[in-house]
């Protein structure tokens, strides 16, 4: 995968009913997601979207400063796209925790914007349409190997990293009870 994918201007538009590889990054690449409680907020939010039938989640990884998903957006959450709901809910819960427990960290996420005082997620998520089994498999492999990269070194084997779907694909065990095997679609 080309590294310039993550530095050039991104296309964050997604359509309902399509499968996407999606990357969302913490503002200024801060390693806010190093804390497990914020990873839990993310998995809880994804599970709620799955349970409501708003998304189908095929693969994920939560890294210290970004997340990768392979998912399908199934229907709107009211008038809002599911990824917008996800960003809004997770940001709200993380900001609430920062205010209550980590006030010294909060200024790193302060912004001067009309609609908000704090920003957790960068504005430029990456969305790549997954229109073939090959592309899906390529991105899922990338997702599962991400924690093993030298710069992260978060696990020795993909299935050992808790905050990923790798264990599900290796063992069939879905500890998060929110995943769908992509092979049921392709």
N, C-alpha and C positions, 0 to 999 in steps of 0.2 A: 504494500500500500504506500502510495506516495505521501511523504510528509507535508507537501504543500497543500494537501487537502485541508489541513487544519489551520493554515495561515492565510489562505486566500479568502475573499468575500464568500460567504456561504449562502446557500439556498435553504431556508427553513420552512418553505411552503410544503404542506402535505395535504393529500386528499383522502377523504374517507374511503375505506375499502381497499386501500393499497398497503403493501408492506414496505417499511422503510428501515434502513439503518439510520439511527439518530444519535447524535452526540450533543450533549449540553455541558457547558463548562462553567465552573464557578467564576464569578467576577475576578478579573485580574489573575486568574489561575491560582488563586490562594488555595491552600490545602485544607480547606474547611471540612471536607468530607473524611478527613483522617479519623475523626471521632465516630465511633460506632453508633452513637445515638442519632447522628444525622443520616447515617446509612439506613438506620431503622426507619426514620421518617420517610425516606425515599421508597423503601420496600413496602411500607404500610400504605403509602399513597398509590403506588403501582397496583397493589392488591385490591384496593378499593375500586380503582378504575376497571380492573379485570372483573371483580365481583358485580359491578354495575353493567357489565357487558360493553363498556365504552371502548376498551382496547382488548387486543389479544397480544400477549407478551410471549415471544419466542426465545429471546435471549437477552441477558443483561450483564453488566459489570459496573460496580461502583468503585471508582478509583479515588484517590485522595483529593483530586481537584476537578474531576469530570465524570460523566457517566456515558456509557454506550448502551443502546438498546436496539434490538430488532423487534419491531412491533407493527401491528396493524391498528389503525384508528377505525373503530367500527361505527360510532355514531357520536353526535354532539352531546355535550354535557349542558343541557339547556341550549343557549345560543353560542356556547364556547366550544372550541376544539379541545379534545382531551389533553393534548400536550400543553395547552395554555392553562387548563385547570391544574394539571400536574405542577407546572412551574409556580403558579400562584399559591397553591396549598403548601407545597414544600417550602417555598420562600417565607411564607407567613409563619409557619411553625419553627423554622430555623431562626428567624429574626426574633420571635417571641422567646426562644431559649437563650439566644445571645443577650437579649435585654435583661433576662432574669438571672443568668449565670455567668456571662462572659462579657461584661460591659466594656472591657478594654479591647476586645476584638471587634466590637460593633462599628467603630469609626472606619475600619477598613472597607466597610460595605455601604458607607454613607454616600449619597449622590445628590446632586442638585437637579432634580427633575420635578416637573409640575405634578405628576401623578404618584410619586413615591419619594420617601425619604431615604430608603435603603434598597439596594439591589444585591441579590444573592447570585442569580444566574446572569451570565453575559447575554447580550441581546442576539447573538449570532449563532444559534444552534445549527448544526449541520444535518440535513436530511437528504439521504440518497435512496432513490427508489430501488427496491429489490424486485426485479422483474424476471429473475431466473433462479433456479435451485443453486447453480454455481455461485452466483453473487451472495446468496443467503449463507451458503456454507463457508465461503471466504470470509465474510464479516463475522460469523459466529466463531470461527477459528481465531480471528484477530481479537475478538472480545475475550475469549477464554484464555488466550496467551498474554493478554495485556498485563495482568498482575505479575507475570514471570519476567518481564523485561528487566534488564540490569538496572535501569534507573529507578524502578519501583521495588523489585525483589520482595514482593508481598507473600509469595508462596513458592514451594518447590515444584508442585504439580497443579495444573489448573483446577482440578476438583477439590484441592485443599483450601482454596480461597473461598471463604464463606459467602462473600458478597458478590456472587456470580452464579450464572446458570450452568457452569461447567459440571458440577456434581450431578445435576439432573440428567445431562446428556451422557455422563459416564456410568451412572448407577441406576437411573430411573427414579431417584428419590428427589422430590420437590419439597425441600424444607420450607419454602415460602408459600406453597400451595397456590401458585399463580401462573405457572408456565404451561405452554402448549408446545408439543414437539413439532418443529417445522416440517418434519417428514410427513405429517398428516395433511399438509397443504400441498407440498411439491411431490 
